């Protein structure tokens, strides 16, 4: 039973990640080391991750460097959360839109402020797992103020 429990803990992340669609890109997979499970000091285990859901990616028509997308926070033994986020690709900044803030189609942010993307907390930068690159690619103009972008599973950029 102990070996199954350890196997189950160590294979949880690969099994969940493999079940995600190609449009969902991992952006953070911290490894845990827990004193009550001494083997994790040598072999850390992943029990949570954050992923960028590119299926609902929206882009500002007036400022192609401004994007809106959901970040999915998944933790073992917890409910999955979707956090709406704004991304300023040119300024390398992010904003949490969860607390009633709004990102308008012209790229104006209200109700919250931008936070710089740090070295250890990059949300959509090239150093992250999954091949996400920054800045996000601009597209040609369309008719709507916000556009949803169709992502090819073979692409490594968002």
MOQUI-V914001 format. One record per residue. N is the residue number from 0. RES is the residue in one small letter. SS is DSSP state (H for helix, E for strand, C for the rest). OMEGA is omega as a letter, one per 30 degrees, with the letter a starting at -180 (999 if undefined). Layout:
N;RES;SS;OMEGA
N;RES;SS;OMEGA
//
This chain:
0;x;C;l
1;x;H;a
2;x;H;l
3;x;H;l
4;x;H;l
5;x;H;l
6;x;H;a
7;x;H;l
8;x;H;a
9;x;H;a
10;x;H;a
11;x;H;a
12;x;H;l
13;x;H;l
14;x;H;l
15;x;H;a
16;x;H;l
17;x;H;a
18;x;H;a
19;x;C;l
20;x;C;a
21;x;C;a
22;x;C;l
23;x;E;a
24;x;E;l
25;x;E;l
26;x;E;l
27;x;E;l
28;x;C;a
29;x;C;l
30;x;C;a
31;x;E;l
32;x;C;a
33;x;E;a
34;x;C;l
35;x;C;l
36;x;E;a
37;x;C;l
38;x;H;l
39;x;H;l
40;x;H;l
41;x;H;a
42;x;C;a
43;x;C;a
44;x;E;l
45;x;C;a
46;x;C;l
47;x;E;l
48;x;E;l
49;x;E;a
50;x;E;l
51;x;E;l
52;x;E;a
53;x;E;a
54;x;E;a
55;x;E;a
56;x;E;l
57;x;E;a
58;x;E;l
59;x;E;l
60;x;C;a
61;x;C;l
62;x;C;a
63;x;C;l
64;x;C;a
65;x;E;a
66;x;E;l
67;x;E;l
68;x;E;l
69;x;E;l
70;x;E;a
71;x;E;l
72;x;E;a
73;x;E;l
74;x;E;l
75;x;C;l
76;x;C;l
77;x;C;l
78;x;C;l
79;x;C;l
80;x;E;l
81;x;E;a
82;x;E;l
83;x;E;a
84;x;E;l
85;x;E;a
86;x;E;l
87;x;E;a
88;x;C;a
89;x;C;a
90;x;C;a
91;x;C;a
92;x;E;l
93;x;E;l
94;x;E;l
95;x;E;a
96;x;C;a
97;x;C;a
98;x;C;l
99;x;C;l
100;x;C;a
101;x;E;l
102;x;E;a
103;x;C;a
104;x;C;l
105;x;C;l
106;x;C;l
107;x;C;a
108;x;E;l
109;x;E;l
110;x;C;l
111;x;C;l
112;x;C;l
113;x;C;l
114;x;E;l
115;x;E;l
116;x;C;a
117;x;C;a
118;x;C;a
119;x;C;a
120;x;C;a
121;x;C;a
122;x;C;a
123;x;C;a
124;x;C;a
125;x;C;a
126;x;C;a
127;x;C;l
128;x;C;l
129;x;C;l
130;x;C;l
131;x;C;a
132;x;C;l
133;x;C;f
134;x;C;l
135;x;C;a
136;x;C;l
137;x;C;l
138;x;C;l
139;x;C;a
140;x;C;l
141;x;C;a
142;x;C;a
143;x;C;l
144;x;C;l
145;x;E;l
146;x;E;l
147;x;E;a
148;x;C;l
149;x;C;a
150;x;C;l
151;x;C;l
152;x;C;a
153;x;C;a
154;x;C;l
155;x;C;l
156;x;C;l
157;x;C;999
//
